[in-house]
Amino acid sequence: MNARHDRRYLLDSSKIERELGWTPQIEFEKGIKDTVNWYVGNRTWWEPLRERAMVAESEWQKKN
């Protein structure tokens, strides 16, 4: 199945809006753009974390 058509992951914020009065502060498109730009601009910060996570996952797989 193509991930673009997998509707199980659609976001629905109506419950948090209704029960807590929450509303988004940033439009979705701007938030995604800002997030991608952050990851592009901060690769030296997050890449070592990813590498450690991959090693940890590999070790876990060996044990199980």
Backbone as a printed PyTorch tensor [residue, N CA C, xyz], in Angstrom:
tensor([[[  0.8410,  -1.1900,   0.0000],
         [  0.0000,   0.0000,   0.0000],
         [  0.8790,   1.2440,   0.0000]],

        [[  0.5080,   2.1900,  -0.7620],
         [  1.2370,   3.4470,  -0.8590],
         [  0.9730,   4.2810,   0.4000]],

        [[  2.0310,   4.7610,   1.0430],
         [  1.8890,   5.5310,   2.2930],
         [  1.0180,   6.7670,   2.1210]],

        [[  0.9970,   7.3290,   0.9220],
         [  0.1810,   8.5250,   0.7060],
         [ -1.3060,   8.2220,   0.8250]],

        [[ -1.6780,   6.9670,   0.7110],
         [ -3.0870,   6.6020,   0.7500],
         [ -3.4720,   5.8700,   2.0310]],

        [[ -2.5790,   5.7970,   2.9770],
         [ -2.8550,   5.1040,   4.2240],
         [ -3.5370,   6.0660,   5.1810]],

        [[ -4.8340,   5.9810,   5.2590],
         [ -5.6180,   6.9380,   6.0420],
         [ -5.5940,   6.6550,   7.5470]],

        [[ -4.9510,   5.5700,   7.9700],
         [ -4.8600,   5.2890,   9.4050],
         [ -4.0840,   6.3710,  10.1390]],

        [[ -3.2700,   7.1160,   9.4250],
         [ -2.3980,   8.0870,  10.0670],
         [ -2.8720,   9.5280,   9.9020]],

        [[ -4.0810,   9.7110,   9.4340],
         [ -4.6130,  11.0660,   9.3210],
         [ -4.7520,  11.6740,  10.7120]],

        [[ -4.4040,  12.9200,  10.8350],
         [ -4.4960,  13.5980,  12.1220],
         [ -5.8820,  14.1810,  12.3190]],

        [[ -6.3860,  14.0360,  13.5240],
         [ -7.6790,  14.6060,  13.8780],
         [ -7.5140,  15.2780,  15.2360]],

        [[ -7.5120,  16.5830,  15.2360],
         [ -7.2900,  17.3190,  16.4810],
         [ -8.5910,  17.7450,  17.1510]],

        [[ -9.7260,  17.2460,  16.6760],
         [-11.0080,  17.7110,  17.2140],
         [-11.1740,  17.3930,  18.7040]],

        [[-10.6820,  16.2480,  19.1660],
         [-10.8470,  15.8930,  20.5760],
         [-10.0640,  16.8420,  21.4880]],

        [[ -8.8210,  17.1220,  21.1530],
         [ -8.0250,  18.0240,  21.9920],
         [ -8.5650,  19.4550,  21.9140]],

        [[ -9.0930,  19.8220,  20.7570],
         [ -9.7160,  21.1440,  20.6280],
         [-10.9600,  21.2270,  21.5060]],

        [[-11.7820,  20.1960,  21.4460],
         [-13.0390,  20.1710,  22.1840],
         [-12.8020,  20.0720,  23.6930]],

        [[-11.9350,  19.1590,  24.1230],
         [-11.7800,  18.8940,  25.5480],
         [-10.8200,  19.8430,  26.2680]],

        [[ -9.8420,  20.3650,  25.5500],
         [ -8.8540,  21.2300,  26.2000],
         [ -8.8180,  22.6480,  25.6550]],

        [[ -9.5870,  22.8950,  24.6050],
         [ -9.5990,  24.2180,  24.0080],
         [ -8.3350,  24.5390,  23.2260]],

        [[ -7.5870,  23.5020,  22.8630],
         [ -6.3300,  23.6900,  22.1360],
         [ -6.5900,  24.0960,  20.6960]],

        [[ -5.7860,  25.0110,  20.2080],
         [ -5.8090,  25.3550,  18.7850],
         [ -4.3620,  25.4610,  18.3100]],

        [[ -4.1090,  25.0790,  17.0770],
         [ -2.7330,  25.1480,  16.5720],
         [ -2.2430,  26.5850,  16.4960]],

        [[ -0.9750,  26.7800,  16.7850],
         [ -0.3570,  28.1030,  16.7290],
         [  0.2620,  28.3780,  15.3620]],

        [[  0.5680,  27.3100,  14.6310],
         [  1.2560,  27.4210,  13.3440],
         [  0.4910,  26.6010,  12.3170]],

        [[  0.3320,  27.1420,  11.1240],
         [ -0.3040,  26.3920,  10.0410],
         [  0.5380,  25.1580,   9.7260]],

        [[ -0.1200,  24.0610,   9.3740],
         [  0.5620,  22.7980,   9.1300],
         [  1.6840,  22.9390,   8.1000]],

        [[  1.3990,  23.5720,   6.9770],
         [  2.3930,  23.6940,   5.9110],
         [  3.6420,  24.4420,   6.3840]],

        [[  3.4440,  25.5130,   7.1500],
         [  4.5840,  26.2690,   7.6700],
         [  5.3520,  25.4290,   8.6810]],

        [[  4.6350,  24.7090,   9.5200],
         [  5.2920,  23.8620,  10.5170],
         [  6.1510,  22.7840,   9.8810]],

        [[  5.6390,  22.1520,   8.8270],
         [  6.4150,  21.1200,   8.1310],
         [  7.6500,  21.7450,   7.4920]],

        [[  7.4620,  22.8740,   6.8390],
         [  8.5900,  23.5570,   6.1930],
         [  9.6530,  23.9310,   7.2230]],

        [[  9.2270,  24.5030,   8.3480],
         [ 10.1710,  24.8880,   9.4010],
         [ 10.8970,  23.6670,   9.9670]],

        [[ 10.1730,  22.5670,  10.1390],
         [ 10.7720,  21.3420,  10.6700],
         [ 11.8310,  20.7960,   9.7260]],

        [[ 11.4950,  20.7050,   8.4490],
         [ 12.4630,  20.2180,   7.4590],
         [ 13.6860,  21.1250,   7.4320]],

        [[ 13.4640,  22.4250,   7.4360],
         [ 14.5900,  23.3660,   7.4290],
         [ 15.4690,  23.2010,   8.6640]],

        [[ 14.8500,  22.9310,   9.8160],
         [ 15.6280,  22.7210,  11.0310],
         [ 16.5080,  21.4840,  10.8890]],

        [[ 15.9300,  20.3960,  10.4170],
         [ 16.7170,  19.1680,  10.2530],
         [ 17.8380,  19.3520,   9.2380]],

        [[ 17.5770,  20.0600,   8.1610],
         [ 18.6140,  20.3290,   7.1570],
         [ 19.7320,  21.1750,   7.7680]],

        [[ 19.3770,  22.1680,   8.5500],
         [ 20.3610,  23.0800,   9.1150],
         [ 21.0720,  22.5810,  10.3600]],

        [[ 20.5830,  21.4910,  10.9510],
         [ 21.1530,  21.0020,  12.2120],
         [ 21.5660,  19.5390,  12.1360]],

        [[ 22.0180,  19.1320,  10.9810],
         [ 22.3950,  17.7290,  10.7630],
         [ 23.4560,  17.2610,  11.7680]],

        [[ 24.4090,  18.1370,  12.1030],
         [ 25.4680,  17.7380,  13.0350],
         [ 24.9250,  17.4650,  14.4370]],

        [[ 23.7650,  17.9850,  14.7550],
         [ 23.1550,  17.7320,  16.0600],
         [ 22.4190,  16.4010,  16.0760]],

        [[ 21.5760,  16.1340,  15.0510],
         [ 20.7140,  14.9560,  15.1010],
         [ 21.3160,  13.6970,  14.5030]],

        [[ 22.2810,  13.8320,  13.6040],
         [ 22.8180,  12.6350,  12.9560],
         [ 23.4970,  11.6790,  13.9490]],

        [[ 24.2970,  12.1580,  14.9070],
         [ 24.8710,  11.2240,  15.8840],
         [ 23.7960,  10.4960,  16.7050]],

        [[ 22.6950,  11.1490,  16.9700],
         [ 21.6030,  10.4960,  17.6980],
         [ 21.0250,   9.3530,  16.8860]],

        [[ 20.8720,   9.5740,  15.5970],
         [ 20.3460,   8.5340,  14.7140],
         [ 21.3090,   7.3550,  14.6660]],

        [[ 22.5920,   7.6480,  14.5730],
         [ 23.5920,   6.5810,  14.5180],
         [ 23.5510,   5.7380,  15.7960]],

        [[ 23.4500,   6.3820,  16.9540],
         [ 23.3750,   5.6390,  18.2200],
         [ 22.1150,   4.8010,  18.2820]],

        [[ 21.0130,   5.3480,  17.8000],
         [ 19.7560,   4.5980,  17.8090],
         [ 19.8500,   3.3760,  16.9120]],

        [[ 20.5200,   3.5070,  15.7780],
         [ 20.6610,   2.3760,  14.8700],
         [ 21.5030,   1.2740,  15.5100]],

        [[ 22.5500,   1.6470,  16.2210],
         [ 23.3840,   0.6590,  16.9020],
         [ 22.5760,  -0.0180,  17.9950]],

        [[ 21.8520,   0.7500,  18.7750],
         [ 21.0450,   0.1840,  19.8530],
         [ 20.0060,  -0.7790,  19.2940]],

        [[ 19.3750,  -0.4260,  18.1960],
         [ 18.3770,  -1.3040,  17.5890],
         [ 19.0320,  -2.5830,  17.0960]],

        [[ 20.2010,  -2.4620,  16.5080],
         [ 20.9240,  -3.6260,  16.0150],
         [ 21.2570,  -4.5730,  17.1660]],

        [[ 21.7160,  -4.0350,  18.2820],
         [ 22.0280,  -4.8590,  19.4540],
         [ 20.7730,  -5.5350,  19.9960]],

        [[ 19.6760,  -4.8290,  20.0130],
         [ 18.4140,  -5.3920,  20.4940],
         [ 17.9780,  -6.5460,  19.6040]],

        [[ 18.1270,  -6.3840,  18.2950],
         [ 17.7350,  -7.4350,  17.3630],
         [ 18.5690,  -8.6910,  17.5680]],

        [[ 19.8350,  -8.5370,  17.8970],
         [ 20.6950,  -9.6990,  18.1390],
         [ 20.2120, -10.4930,  19.3480]],

        [[ 19.7160,  -9.7960,  20.3580],
         [ 19.2800, -10.4480,  21.5940],
         [ 17.9240, -11.1200,  21.4470]],

        [[ 17.1310, -10.6480,  20.5130],
         [ 15.7750, -11.1930,  20.3710],
         [ 15.7360, -12.0080,  19.1460]]])
